[in-house]
């Protein structure tokens, strides 16, 4: 059973993450708060690489709610049809653009509650926008963070809401701003779902995961630094 890391170990984990990458950034391309919001909304059940390819042309012609409305549903679809659930996502992008115009003067609001009133925008999407654009220490828990948090003992919980709260409660405040980016990147490239790269993991000596991999694909209950 995975335990929660204590404060000193938690601080050391994020000290190492910060030392390796002081200013981590997400991998979605955007030019302003609106294009970030749209990109994150489109990324559900899609890869960042796939979203970036689709939005390159889209954002060149529609980087504001007004321009997106002028493009229309079929115009949006013509750019994003390579993304899964593209038709439903196009409708949501059109609807959220309309609501941004009607309710918020064409601006992306800096409130989680306000963001969550927009079609296709859930808590995770709202938190990404709040963190990445507005600089709030909001924690956007995706499958990578959920996995890393529970495996390592950084943030233990049975659902994303509990893991989000565990990050907020246990990660030292000086690391809160970038915590979710460090954890996403760690989960995407090192602490992978099926074959975590424990031998090259930056925090392998602190991580509480009982089935660490070693060279050759075998497992070991402990890997020393």
TORTOR-72090 format. One record per residue: x, y negated, z of N, C-alpha, C in turn; residue in three letters. Coordinates in steps of 0.1 Angstrom, whole numbers, padded with zeros to 4 digits, always signed. Example, Ala and Ser with C-alpha at 12.3 -4.5 7.8 and 13.67 -1.06 7.14 Angstrom:
+0132+0057+0078+0123+0045+0078+0132+0033+0078ALA+0128+0022+0071+0137+0011+0071+0129+0000+0079SER
END
This chain:
+0008+0012+0000+0000+0000+0000+0009-0012+0000UNK+0006-0022-0009+0014-0034-0010+0011-0043+0002UNK+0021-0049+0008+0019-0059+0019+0022-0073+0013UNK+0018-0082+0021+0020-0096+0017+0035-0100+0022UNK+0042-0107+0013+0056-0111+0017+0055-0121+0028UNK+0065-0121+0037+0065-0132+0047+0070-0145+0042UNK+0070-0155+0050+0073-0169+0045+0087-0170+0039UNK+0097-0164+0046+0111-0166+0042+0113-0159+0029UNK+0107-0147+0027+0109-0140+0014+0102-0147+0003UNK+0090-0153+0006+0082-0160-0004+0090-0172-0008UNK+0096-0179+0001+0104-0191-0003+0116-0187-0011UNK+0122-0176-0008+0134-0172-0016+0129-0168-0030UNK+0118-0161-0032+0113-0157-0045+0112-0170-0054UNK+0105-0180-0049+0103-0192-0057+0115-0201-0058UNK+0124-0200-0049+0137-0207-0050+0144-0201-0062UNK+0144-0188-0064+0150-0182-0075+0143-0185-0088UNK+0130-0185-0088+0123-0188-0100+0126-0203-0105UNK+0127-0212-0095+0130-0226-0098+0144-0227-0103UNK+0153-0220-0097+0167-0221-0101+0169-0217-0115UNK+0162-0206-0119+0163-0201-0133+0156-0210-0143UNK+0145-0215-0139+0137-0224-0148+0130-0235-0141UNK+0137-0246-0139+0131-0257-0130+0118-0263-0135UNK+0116-0263-0148+0104-0269-0154+0097-0260-0163UNK+0091-0249-0158+0084-0240-0167+0072-0246-0174UNK+0070-0241-0186+0058-0246-0194+0051-0234-0200UNK+0038-0236-0203+0030-0226-0209+0034-0225-0224UNK+0029-0215-0230+0033-0212-0244+0022-0216-0254UNK+0012-0222-0250+0002-0227-0260+0006-0241-0265UNK+0004-0243-0277+0007-0257-0283-0005-0266-0282UNK-0002-0278-0278-0013-0289-0277-0006-0302-0278UNK-0014-0312-0281-0009-0326-0282-0015-0336-0272UNK-0027-0332-0266-0033-0341-0256-0042-0332-0247UNK-0049-0338-0238-0057-0330-0229-0068-0323-0236UNK-0074-0328-0246-0085-0322-0254-0080-0309-0261UNK-0069-0311-0268-0063-0299-0276-0059-0288-0266UNK-0054-0292-0254-0050-0282-0244-0062-0275-0240UNK-0073-0282-0237-0085-0276-0232-0091-0266-0243UNK-0091-0270-0255-0095-0261-0266-0086-0249-0268UNK-0073-0251-0267-0064-0240-0269-0066-0230-0258UNK-0067-0234-0246-0069-0225-0235-0082-0217-0236UNK-0093-0225-0240-0106-0218-0242-0105-0208-0253UNK-0098-0210-0263-0096-0201-0274-0088-0189-0271UNK-0079-0190-0260-0070-0180-0257-0075-0168-0250UNK-0088-0169-0246-0094-0157-0239-0095-0145-0249UNK-0089-0134-0244-0088-0122-0252-0081-0124-0265UNK-0071-0132-0265-0062-0135-0276-0048-0138-0271UNK-0038-0136-0280-0025-0140-0276-0022-0154-0278UNK-0012-0160-0271-0009-0174-0273-0003-0176-0287UNK+0004-0166-0292+0010-0167-0305-0001-0168-0316UNK-0011-0160-0314-0022-0160-0324-0030-0173-0323UNK-0032-0178-0311-0039-0191-0309-0031-0202-0315UNK-0018-0202-0313-0010-0213-0319-0010-0213-0334UNK-0011-0201-0340-0011-0201-0355-0025-0206-0360UNK-0035-0203-0352-0049-0208-0357-0051-0223-0354UNK-0045-0228-0343-0048-0242-0340-0039-0252-0346UNK-0028-0247-0353-0019-0256-0359-0026-0265-0369UNK-0034-0258-0378-0041-0266-0388-0053-0273-0382UNK-0060-0266-0372-0072-0272-0366-0069-0285-0359UNK-0058-0286-0351-0055-0298-0344-0049-0309-0353UNK-0044-0305-0364-0040-0316-0374-0052-0324-0379UNK-0063-0318-0379-0075-0325-0385-0085-0329-0374UNK-0084-0322-0362-0094-0324-0352-0088-0324-0338UNK-0082-0335-0334-0075-0336-0321-0083-0344-0310UNK-0096-0347-0313-0104-0354-0304-0118-0348-0305UNK-0127-0350-0295-0140-0344-0296-0148-0349-0308UNK-0147-0362-0311-0154-0368-0322-0150-0361-0335UNK-0137-0359-0337-0132-0353-0349-0136-0338-0350UNK-0137-0331-0339-0141-0317-0338-0156-0316-0342UNK-0164-0326-0337-0178-0326-0341-0180-0328-0355UNK-0172-0337-0361-0173-0340-0375-0169-0328-0384UNK-0160-0320-0378-0156-0308-0386-0167-0298-0387UNK-0175-0297-0376-0186-0287-0376-0182-0273-0373UNK-0192-0265-0371-0190-0251-0367-0182-0243-0378UNK-0187-0244-0390-0180-0237-0401-0166-0242-0404UNK-0164-0255-0402-0151-0260-0403-0141-0255-0393UNK-0146-0254-0380-0138-0248-0370-0135-0234-0373UNK-0145-0226-0377-0143-0212-0380-0133-0210-0391UNK-0132-0219-0400-0123-0217-0411-0108-0217-0406UNK-0106-0223-0395-0093-0223-0389-0090-0212-0379UNK-0100-0207-0372-0098-0198-0361-0103-0184-0363UNK-0107-0181-0376-0113-0168-0378-0103-0156-0376UNK-0090-0159-0374-0081-0148-0370-0081-0145-0356UNK-0088-0153-0348-0089-0151-0333-0101-0142-0330UNK-0100-0133-0320-0111-0125-0316-0122-0134-0311UNK-0135-0129-0314-0147-0136-0310-0147-0151-0315UNK-0142-0153-0327-0140-0166-0333-0154-0173-0334UNK-0164-0166-0338-0177-0173-0340-0183-0179-0327UNK-0183-0171-0317-0188-0176-0304-0179-0187-0299UNK-0166-0186-0300-0156-0196-0296-0158-0209-0303UNK-0161-0208-0316-0163-0220-0324-0176-0227-0319UNK-0186-0220-0316-0198-0226-0310-0195-0233-0297UNK-0187-0227-0289-0184-0233-0276-0176-0245-0277UNK-0166-0245-0287-0158-0257-0289-0166-0268-0294UNK-0176-0265-0303-0184-0276-0308-0193-0281-0296UNK-0198-0273-0288-0207-0277-0277-0199-0285-0266UNK-0187-0280-0263-0180-0287-0253-0175-0301-0258UNK-0173-0302-0271-0169-0315-0277-0181-0324-0276UNK-0193-0319-0279-0205-0328-0278-0207-0333-0263UNK-0205-0324-0254-0207-0327-0240-0196-0337-0235UNK-0184-0336-0240-0173-0345-0236-0177-0359-0242UNK-0183-0360-0253-0187-0373-0259-0199-0378-0251UNK-0208-0370-0248-0221-0375-0242-0219-0379-0227UNK-0212-0370-0220-0211-0372-0205-0198-0379-0200UNK-0187-0377-0208-0174-0382-0203-0167-0392-0212UNK-0175-0398-0221-0169-0408-0230-0158-0403-0239UNK-0158-0390-0242-0148-0384-0251-0135-0381-0244UNK-0135-0382-0230-0123-0379-0223-0125-0366-0215UNK-0114-0359-0213-0114-0346-0206-0114-0350-0191UNK-0124-0345-0183-0124-0349-0169-0114-0342-0160UNK-0110-0348-0150-0099-0343-0141-0105-0337-0128UNK-0117-0331-0130-0124-0324-0119-0127-0310-0123UNK-0124-0300-0114-0127-0286-0117-0142-0284-0119UNK-0150-0290-0111-0165-0289-0112-0170-0294-0125UNK-0165-0306-0129-0169-0311-0142-0164-0303-0154UNK-0152-0298-0153-0147-0290-0164-0155-0277-0166UNK-0159-0271-0155-0167-0259-0155-0181-0260-0160UNK-0185-0273-0162-0199-0275-0168-0198-0273-0184UNK-0186-0273-0189-0184-0272-0203-0185-0258-0208UNK-0191-0255-0220-0193-0242-0225-0179-0235-0228UNK-0178-0223-0223-0165-0215-0225-0154-0219-0216UNK-0157-0227-0206-0147-0231-0197-0150-0226-0183UNK-0142-0216-0179-0144-0210-0165-0133-0216-0156UNK-0132-0210-0144-0123-0215-0134-0109-0214-0139UNK-0105-0203-0145-0091-0202-0149-0087-0213-0160UNK-0096-0215-0170-0093-0225-0180-0092-0239-0173UNK-0102-0241-0164-0102-0254-0157-0089-0256-0149UNK-0084-0246-0143-0072-0247-0135-0060-0249-0143UNK-0059-0243-0155-0048-0245-0164-0047-0260-0168UNK-0059-0265-0172-0059-0280-0176-0055-0289-0164UNK-0061-0286-0153-0058-0294-0141-0043-0294-0138UNK-0037-0282-0139-0023-0281-0136-0014-0286-0147UNK-0016-0282-0159-0007-0285-0170-0008-0300-0174UNK-0020-0305-0175-0022-0319-0180-0022-0329-0168UNK-0029-0326-0158-0031-0336-0147-0021-0334-0136UNK-0014-0324-0136-0003-0322-0126-0008-0318-0112UNK-0020-0312-0111-0025-0308-0098-0020-0293-0096UNK-0018-0290-0083-0012-0276-0080-0023-0266-0080UNK-0031-0266-0091-0042-0256-0093-0035-0243-0098UNK-0041-0231-0094-0035-0218-0097-0045-0211-0106UNK-0040-0209-0119-0048-0202-0129-0044-0188-0129UNK-0052-0179-0123-0049-0165-0122-0054-0157-0134UNK-0044-0152-0141-0048-0143-0153-0044-0129-0149UNK-0044-0120-0159-0041-0106-0156-0026-0104-0152UNK-0017-0113-0158-0003-0112-0154-0001-0116-0139UNK-0007-0127-0135-0005-0131-0121-0012-0122-0112UNK-0023-0116-0115-0030-0107-0107-0021-0094-0105UNK-0015-0090-0115-0007-0078-0114+0006-0081-0106UNK+0013-0092-0110+0025-0095-0103+0023-0098-0088UNK+0012-0105-0085+0009-0109-0071+0007-0096-0063UNK-0001-0087-0068-0004-0075-0060+0008-0065-0060UNK+0015-0064-0071+0027-0055-0070+0038-0059-0061UNK+0040-0072-0061+0052-0077-0054+0050-0081-0040UNK+0037-0083-0037+0034-0088-0023+0034-0104-0023UNK+0035-0110-0034+0035-0125-0035+0021-0130-0032UNK+0011-0123-0038-0003-0128-0036-0012-0115-0037UNK-0017-0110-0026-0024-0098-0026-0039-0100-0025UNK-0047-0094-0034-0061-0095-0034-0068-0086-0043UNK-0081-0083-0040-0088-0074-0049-0095-0080-0061UNK-0095-0094-0061-0100-0100-0073-0093-0113-0075UNK-0095-0120-0086-0087-0132-0090-0089-0143-0080UNK-0101-0144-0075-0103-0155-0065-0095-0154-0052UNK-0094-0141-0048-0086-0139-0036-0071-0141-0038UNK-0067-0137-0050-0053-0139-0054-0050-0153-0055UNK-0059-0161-0061-0057-0175-0062-0056-0182-0048UNK-0064-0178-0039-0064-0183-0025-0051-0179-0018UNK-0046-0167-0021-0034-0162-0015-0022-0170-0019UNK-0022-0174-0032-0011-0182-0037-0011-0196-0030UNK-0023-0202-0030-0025-0215-0023-0021-0215-0009UNK-0024-0203-0002-0022-0203+0012-0007-0199+0016UNK-0001-0191+0007+0012-0185+0011+0025-0191+0004UNK+0023-0196-0008+0034-0202-0015+0038-0215-0009UNK+0050-0218-0005+0054-0231+0000+0050-0242-0009UNK+0046-0253-0003+0039-0264-0010+0049-0270-0021UNK+0062-0270-0019+0071-0275-0029+0071-0267-0042UNK+0066-0255-0042+0066-0247-0054+0052-0245-0060UNK+0042-0251-0054+0028-0249-0058+0026-0254-0073UNK+0032-0265-0076+0030-0272-0089+0033-0262-0101UNK+0044-0254-0100+0048-0246-0111+0045-0231-0108UNK+0040-0227-0097+0038-0213-0093+0032-0205-0103UNK+0021-0209-0109+0013-0201-0118+0021-0199-0131UNK+0028-0209-0136+0036-0207-0148+0048-0197-0145UNK+0055-0198-0134+0065-0189-0131+0060-0174-0131UNK+0048-0173-0124+0043-0159-0123+0038-0154-0136UNK+0032-0162-0144+0027-0157-0157+0039-0153-0166UNK+0049-0161-0167+0061-0157-0175+0068-0145-0169UNK+0068-0144-0156+0074-0132-0150+0066-0119-0154UNK+0053-0120-0153+0045-0109-0157+0045-0106-0172UNK+0047-0116-0180+0046-0114-0194+0059-0107-0199UNK+0071-0111-0193+0084-0107-0199+0092-0097-0190UNK+0089-0097-0177+0096-0088-0168+0087-0078-0161UNK+0078-0082-0153+0069-0073-0146+0057-0069-0155UNK+0061-0062-0165+0051-0058-0175+0041-0047-0169UNK+0030-0045-0176+0020-0037-0170+0024-0022-0170UNK+0029-0017-0181+0032-0003-0182+0046+0001-0179UNK+0055-0008-0182+0069-0005-0179+0076-0017-0174UNK+0075-0020-0161+0081-0032-0156+0097-0031-0157UNK+0103-0042-0160+0118-0041-0161+0125-0044-0148UNK+0122-0035-0138+0128-0038-0125+0143-0039-0124UNK+0151-0032-0132+0165-0033-0131+0171-0047-0134UNK+0163-0055-0142+0168-0068-0145+0159-0079-0139UNK+0151-0075-0129+0141-0084-0123+0149-0093-0113UNK+0146-0106-0114+0152-0116-0105+0149-0114-0090UNK+0138-0108-0087+0133-0106-0073+0132-0092-0069UNK+0139-0083-0076+0138-0068-0073+0141-0064-0059UNK+0150-0071-0052+0154-0068-0039+0144-0073-0028UNK+0135-0082-0032+0125-0087-0023+0111-0081-0026UNK+0108-0078-0038+0095-0073-0043+0092-0060-0035UNK+0079-0059-0031+0074-0048-0023+0068-0036-0031UNK+0070-0037-0044+0064-0026-0052+0072-0013-0050UNK+0064-0002-0047+0070+0010-0042+0075+0019-0054UNK+0072+0016-0066+0075+0024-0077+0084+0017-0087UNK+0094+0011-0083+0103+0003-0091+0110+0012-0102UNK+0111+0007-0114+0118+0015-0124+0133+0013-0123UNK+0140+0023-0128+0154+0022-0129+0158+0025-0143UNK+0171+0024-0146+0176+0027-0160+0172+0041-0164UNK+0166+0043-0176+0162+0056-0180+0147+0058-0179UNK+0140+0048-0172+0126+0049-0171+0121+0057-0159UNK+0130+0062-0150+0126+0068-0138+0122+0058-0127UNK+0117+0063-0116+0113+0053-0106+0120+0056-0093UNK+0121+0045-0085+0128+0046-0072+0120+0037-0062UNK+0119+0042-0050+0112+0034-0040+0120+0022-0036UNK+0133+0021-0039+0140+0010-0035+0151+0007-0046UNK+0153-0005-0049+0164-0010-0058+0171-0021-0051UNK+0184-0019-0047+0192-0029-0041+0196-0039-0051UNK+0199-0052-0046+0204-0062-0055+0217-0059-0060UNK
END
